[in-house]
Amino acid sequence: MKKTILAVSLACAAGSLPTHAFAQAAAATPEHTFTGNLSLVSEYRYRGIAQTNAKPAVQGGFDYAHASGLYAGTWASNVSWLSDAGGGVSNSLEWDFYGGYKGTVGDFGYDVGLLYYYYPGSYPSGFNSPNTLEMYVAGTWKMLTLKYSHGLTDLFGFVDSKGAGYLDLTGNFDVGSGVTVTAHVGHQSIPAGSVGGVQVRSSSDCSYTDWKLGASKEYVGLTWGLAYVGTDAKGGAGECYRNAFNRDLGKGTVVLSVSKTF
């Protein structure tokens, strides 16, 4: 036993300590990971559509990830698009809950899960609930991600819109000096809808394409972002994306952001 202890001591003195330290570091890979995020944006845009009527938003969330690939999280932001419509609606918060599984095969990554959008507040009788449940599947190859989201309920209050889909392609490109350029294009399809057998919406009325081009850089421990967001959503008088303040919710705009992950 003493000879064994002496042999181990000599081996460490001879230079095996770095290998031992590496093994300890590898063994220390956490099984459970918790992260948080907080951000301030000049306007909350989701899939290109204004959520805060050209006003700033404070956003944040928490995420849990397991070494197996399972994950869950929650995220929230102030919003105004529901209360902006008037009619006795009282809501100022979007609160999301999500969970799924992700993994990699070589250079290819995959991600499948569920996402629930919750809009707490008070609504008049007969108001179609904006709460929405989507399932999603995404594939990533190097800097590109292709994702499809499918509505399992009516989408954000659109009557008879179950089955709505959103397909988007996003690329994140490291251009050096700590700057990341993001390019995105997506298409939101909202099916034709009927109430009591009477059609209230065609499939082209509220479907649209959105795009984004932006850049971000970390400085003084914060991530600073600047992006142009635009859509071809119908925002004219009486159309889907015109709000009670006579604003085109899909009109192109520049969005500034500052965020912190911890």
C-alpha positions as CSV (number, residue, x, y, z in Angstrom):
1,M,0.0,0.0,0.0
2,K,2.8,2.4,0.9
3,K,4.6,1.5,-2.4
4,T,1.4,2.4,-4.2
5,I,1.0,5.7,-2.5
6,L,4.7,6.5,-3.2
7,A,4.3,5.6,-6.9
8,V,1.3,7.9,-7.2
9,S,3.2,10.7,-5.5
10,L,6.2,10.3,-7.8
11,A,4.0,10.2,-10.9
12,C,2.4,13.5,-9.9
13,A,5.8,15.0,-9.3
14,A,7.0,13.7,-12.7
15,G,4.3,15.7,-14.6
16,S,1.0,13.8,-14.5
17,L,-0.7,16.5,-12.5
18,P,-2.0,18.4,-15.5
19,T,-3.6,15.2,-16.8
20,H,-5.2,14.7,-13.4
21,A,-6.4,18.3,-13.4
22,F,-7.9,17.9,-16.9
23,A,-9.8,14.8,-15.8
24,Q,-11.2,16.7,-12.8
25,A,-12.3,19.6,-15.1
26,A,-14.0,17.1,-17.5
27,A,-15.8,15.5,-14.5
28,A,-16.9,18.9,-13.3
29,T,-19.1,19.5,-16.4
30,P,-22.5,20.5,-14.7
31,E,-25.4,18.1,-15.0
32,H,-27.8,21.1,-14.3
33,T,-27.3,24.6,-15.7
34,F,-29.3,27.7,-14.7
35,T,-29.0,31.0,-16.6
36,G,-30.9,34.3,-16.7
37,N,-31.3,37.2,-19.1
38,L,-32.4,40.8,-18.9
39,S,-32.8,43.3,-21.7
40,L,-34.2,46.7,-22.6
41,V,-35.4,47.3,-26.2
42,S,-36.6,50.5,-27.9
43,E,-39.6,48.5,-29.1
44,Y,-40.7,44.9,-28.8
45,R,-41.2,43.4,-32.2
46,Y,-42.3,39.8,-32.5
47,R,-42.2,38.2,-35.9
48,G,-41.9,41.7,-37.2
49,I,-45.1,43.0,-35.6
50,A,-45.1,45.8,-33.0
51,Q,-46.1,44.6,-29.5
52,T,-45.6,47.9,-27.6
53,N,-46.8,50.6,-30.1
54,A,-43.4,52.2,-30.6
55,K,-42.6,52.3,-26.9
56,P,-39.7,50.6,-25.0
57,A,-40.0,47.2,-23.3
58,V,-38.2,45.5,-20.4
59,Q,-37.7,41.8,-20.9
60,G,-36.2,38.9,-19.0
61,G,-36.2,35.2,-18.3
62,F,-34.7,32.2,-16.7
63,D,-33.6,28.9,-18.3
64,Y,-32.8,25.4,-17.0
65,A,-30.8,22.9,-19.1
66,H,-30.0,19.3,-18.3
67,A,-26.9,17.6,-19.6
68,S,-29.2,15.0,-21.4
69,G,-30.5,17.8,-23.7
70,L,-33.8,18.5,-21.8
71,Y,-34.5,22.1,-21.0
72,A,-37.3,24.4,-19.7
73,G,-37.6,28.1,-19.2
74,T,-39.8,31.2,-18.8
75,W,-39.6,34.7,-20.3
76,A,-41.7,37.8,-20.0
77,S,-42.1,41.3,-21.5
78,N,-44.4,44.2,-21.2
79,V,-46.8,44.5,-24.1
80,S,-49.6,46.9,-25.2
81,W,-51.1,45.5,-28.4
82,L,-54.1,43.9,-26.7
83,S,-55.0,46.9,-24.5
84,D,-54.4,49.3,-27.4
85,A,-57.4,47.7,-29.1
86,G,-59.6,49.1,-26.4
87,G,-63.0,47.4,-25.9
88,G,-62.6,46.7,-22.2
89,V,-59.3,44.7,-22.6
90,S,-56.9,45.1,-19.7
91,N,-53.5,43.5,-20.3
92,S,-49.9,44.6,-20.1
93,L,-47.8,41.4,-19.9
94,E,-46.7,38.5,-22.1
95,W,-45.5,35.6,-20.1
96,D,-44.0,32.6,-21.9
97,F,-43.3,29.1,-20.8
98,Y,-41.4,26.6,-22.9
99,G,-39.6,23.2,-22.7
100,G,-38.1,20.7,-25.1
101,Y,-35.1,18.7,-26.0
102,K,-32.0,19.6,-28.1
103,G,-29.0,17.8,-29.2
104,T,-26.3,17.6,-31.9
105,V,-25.1,15.1,-34.6
106,G,-21.8,16.3,-35.9
107,D,-22.2,19.8,-37.3
108,F,-26.0,19.5,-37.2
109,G,-28.1,20.6,-34.2
110,Y,-31.8,19.9,-33.5
111,D,-34.4,21.2,-31.2
112,V,-38.0,20.2,-30.5
113,G,-40.4,21.6,-28.0
114,L,-43.5,23.4,-26.9
115,L,-44.1,27.1,-26.2
116,Y,-47.0,28.7,-24.4
117,Y,-47.7,32.4,-24.6
118,Y,-49.8,33.6,-21.7
119,Y,-51.5,37.1,-21.6
120,P,-52.9,37.6,-18.1
121,G,-55.6,40.3,-17.7
122,S,-59.3,40.9,-18.0
123,Y,-61.3,40.5,-21.3
124,P,-64.9,41.2,-22.2
125,S,-67.3,38.4,-22.7
126,G,-66.9,36.6,-26.0
127,F,-63.3,37.9,-26.5
128,N,-61.3,35.2,-28.2
129,S,-58.4,34.3,-25.9
130,P,-54.9,35.5,-27.1
131,N,-53.2,32.7,-25.1
132,T,-51.4,30.5,-27.6
133,L,-49.7,27.1,-27.6
134,E,-47.2,26.2,-30.3
135,M,-45.0,23.2,-31.0
136,Y,-41.7,23.8,-32.8
137,V,-38.9,21.9,-34.5
138,A,-35.6,23.5,-35.5
139,G,-32.4,22.4,-37.2
140,T,-29.1,24.2,-37.0
141,W,-26.1,23.8,-39.3
142,K,-23.0,25.9,-38.4
143,M,-24.3,29.5,-38.4
144,L,-27.8,28.8,-39.9
145,T,-31.0,27.8,-38.2
146,L,-34.2,26.8,-39.9
147,K,-37.3,26.6,-37.6
148,Y,-41.0,25.8,-38.0
149,S,-43.6,26.6,-35.3
150,H,-47.1,25.2,-35.5
151,G,-50.2,26.6,-33.7
152,L,-52.0,24.0,-31.6
153,T,-54.6,26.6,-30.6
154,D,-55.9,29.8,-32.1
155,L,-53.0,32.1,-32.8
156,F,-52.8,35.3,-30.6
157,G,-56.6,35.7,-30.6
158,F,-57.2,35.3,-34.4
159,V,-60.6,33.5,-34.6
160,D,-60.5,30.0,-36.1
161,S,-56.7,30.1,-36.7
162,K,-55.6,26.8,-35.2
163,G,-52.9,25.3,-37.4
164,A,-51.2,28.6,-38.2
165,G,-47.5,28.2,-39.0
166,Y,-44.4,30.2,-38.9
167,L,-41.3,29.2,-40.9
168,D,-38.1,31.2,-40.4
169,L,-34.4,31.1,-41.4
170,T,-31.8,32.9,-39.3
171,G,-28.1,33.3,-39.8
172,N,-25.6,34.6,-37.2
173,F,-22.2,35.5,-38.7
174,D,-19.1,36.4,-36.7
175,V,-17.5,39.2,-38.7
176,G,-14.6,39.8,-36.3
177,S,-13.8,42.3,-33.6
178,G,-16.5,40.8,-31.5
179,V,-19.3,41.8,-33.9
180,T,-22.1,39.4,-34.8
181,V,-24.3,40.1,-37.8
182,T,-27.8,38.6,-37.8
183,A,-29.9,38.1,-40.9
184,H,-33.4,36.7,-40.7
185,V,-36.5,36.1,-42.9
186,G,-39.7,34.4,-41.8
187,H,-43.2,33.8,-43.1
188,Q,-46.3,33.7,-40.8
189,S,-49.3,31.9,-42.4
190,I,-52.7,32.4,-40.8
191,P,-55.4,30.2,-42.4
192,A,-58.8,31.4,-43.6
193,G,-61.3,31.6,-40.7
194,S,-65.0,31.4,-40.2
195,V,-67.5,32.1,-37.4
196,G,-70.9,30.3,-37.5
197,G,-70.2,29.2,-41.0
198,V,-69.5,32.7,-42.3
199,Q,-66.0,33.4,-43.5
200,V,-64.4,36.3,-41.6
201,R,-60.8,36.1,-43.1
202,S,-59.1,34.7,-46.2
203,S,-55.8,33.0,-46.0
204,S,-54.1,36.0,-47.5
205,D,-55.6,38.7,-45.2
206,C,-53.3,38.2,-42.2
207,S,-50.4,36.1,-43.5
208,Y,-47.2,38.0,-44.1
209,T,-43.4,37.8,-44.5
210,D,-41.0,39.6,-42.1
211,W,-37.2,40.2,-42.2
212,K,-34.5,41.5,-40.0
213,L,-30.9,42.6,-40.4
214,G,-28.9,43.6,-37.4
215,A,-25.6,43.6,-35.6
216,S,-24.5,43.1,-31.9
217,K,-21.4,43.5,-29.9
218,E,-20.4,42.9,-26.3
219,Y,-19.1,46.0,-24.5
220,V,-18.6,46.6,-20.7
221,G,-20.2,43.3,-19.9
222,L,-23.4,44.1,-21.9
223,T,-24.5,43.1,-25.4
224,W,-25.5,46.1,-27.5
225,G,-27.7,45.5,-30.6
226,L,-29.0,47.5,-33.6
227,A,-31.4,46.0,-36.1
228,Y,-33.8,47.0,-38.9
229,V,-37.0,45.1,-38.8
230,G,-39.6,45.1,-41.6
231,T,-42.6,43.2,-43.0
232,D,-45.1,43.2,-45.8
233,A,-48.0,42.7,-43.3
234,K,-51.3,44.5,-44.3
235,G,-51.5,47.5,-42.0
236,G,-53.9,49.8,-43.9
237,A,-57.2,51.0,-42.6
238,G,-59.4,48.1,-41.6
239,E,-56.7,45.5,-42.2
240,C,-55.2,43.0,-39.8
241,Y,-52.2,44.9,-38.6
242,R,-53.7,48.4,-38.1
243,N,-54.3,49.3,-34.4
244,A,-56.7,51.7,-32.7
245,F,-54.1,54.4,-32.8
246,N,-54.1,54.3,-36.6
247,R,-50.6,52.8,-36.6
248,D,-49.3,50.2,-39.1
249,L,-47.9,47.6,-36.7
250,G,-45.7,45.9,-39.4
251,K,-44.1,49.1,-40.8
252,G,-40.3,48.9,-40.9
253,T,-38.3,50.4,-38.0
254,V,-35.0,50.4,-36.3
255,V,-34.8,48.6,-32.9
256,L,-32.0,49.3,-30.3
257,S,-31.3,46.8,-27.5
258,V,-29.0,46.2,-24.6
259,S,-29.0,42.9,-22.7
260,K,-27.2,40.9,-20.1
261,T,-26.9,37.1,-19.6
262,F,-26.0,35.8,-16.2
